[in-house]
Amino acid sequence: MILLLRSRATPEQLEIMLFEHKFYIKTAVDIERRVLAGGGNLHYDCEQALLGDNSRQENIWAASFMPSTGRMIFESIVNLRPRQNKSMEILDSNIRERVAQIITEILGNT
């Protein structure tokens, strides 16, 4: 199940988002609107939830988050954009920092 969050996740919401992968949560973040979609099997699913919530493609970035350690992995096919980012990993340090900040604010860093 994919959840769209604009504020701090509750423990119950974290459990729902951890259901698919147990130890980490697939996320996509709209860095302009500060909305996080989390859960499900693929980053793509989270991206689609944000697009359905009126996010713009160029503002959506994907990462995986491990609540038990606070570790984030900024790699996903969602991030591969020929005009904007030429890698599956988020290359722009400013974008990476904004994604990390939003994930930390919404999902925490235990």
C-alpha positions in Angstrom: 0.0 0.0 0.0 1.3 3.5 -1.0 0.7 6.3 1.5 0.9 10.0 0.6 2.3 12.0 3.5 2.7 15.7 4.1 3.5 15.5 7.8 5.3 13.2 10.2 4.4 9.5 9.8 2.7 7.7 12.7 4.2 4.3 13.8 1.2 2.6 12.2 1.9 4.3 8.9 5.6 3.3 9.1 4.5 -0.3 9.6 2.2 -0.2 6.6 5.0 1.2 4.4 7.4 -1.5 5.7 5.0 -4.3 4.8 6.4 -5.0 1.3 10.2 -5.0 2.1 10.3 -5.4 5.9 13.5 -3.4 6.5 13.3 -0.5 4.1 10.7 1.7 2.5 10.6 2.6 -1.2 9.8 6.4 -1.5 9.3 9.1 -4.0 9.4 12.7 -2.9 8.1 15.9 -4.5 10.8 18.4 -3.5 8.7 21.4 -4.4 5.4 20.4 -2.7 7.2 18.5 0.1 5.0 15.4 -0.3 6.3 11.9 0.2 4.8 8.7 -1.3 6.0 5.6 0.5 5.5 1.9 0.5 4.7 -0.6 -2.2 7.0 -2.7 -4.2 8.6 -0.2 -6.6 9.7 3.4 -6.6 7.7 3.7 -9.8 4.5 3.0 -7.8 5.3 5.9 -5.5 6.1 8.2 -8.4 2.7 7.3 -10.0 0.9 8.2 -6.7 2.6 11.6 -6.7 1.7 12.2 -10.3 -1.9 11.3 -9.5 -1.7 13.9 -6.7 -0.7 16.7 -9.2 3.1 16.6 -8.7 5.2 17.5 -11.7 7.6 14.9 -13.0 10.7 17.2 -12.8 10.1 17.6 -9.0 9.8 13.9 -8.2 12.9 12.0 -6.9 13.1 8.5 -5.5 15.1 6.9 -2.7 14.9 4.0 -0.3 14.8 4.6 3.5 15.8 2.2 6.3 14.0 3.3 9.5 16.1 1.2 11.8 19.4 2.9 10.7 18.3 6.1 9.1 20.2 5.1 6.0 19.0 6.4 2.6 19.9 5.0 -0.9 19.3 7.6 -3.6 19.2 5.2 -6.5 16.2 4.3 -8.7 15.2 4.1 -12.4 12.8 6.9 -11.5 15.8 9.3 -11.2 17.2 8.5 -14.7 16.3 11.5 -16.8 18.4 12.4 -19.9 17.9 16.2 -19.5 18.0 16.4 -15.7 19.9 13.5 -14.2 22.0 11.0 -16.3 22.2 8.3 -13.7 19.9 6.2 -11.5 21.6 7.8 -8.6 20.6 11.4 -7.7 23.8 13.3 -8.8 22.9 16.9 -7.8 23.9 17.3 -4.2 21.3 20.0 -3.6 18.5 17.8 -4.8 19.9 14.8 -2.8 19.9 17.0 0.3 16.3 18.2 -0.2 15.1 14.6 -0.7 17.0 13.5 2.5 15.6 16.4 4.5 12.0 15.6 3.5 12.4 11.9 4.2 13.9 12.7 7.6 11.1 15.1 8.4 8.3 12.8 7.4 9.7 9.3 8.2 12.2 10.2 10.9 15.7 9.0 11.5 15.1 6.8 14.5 
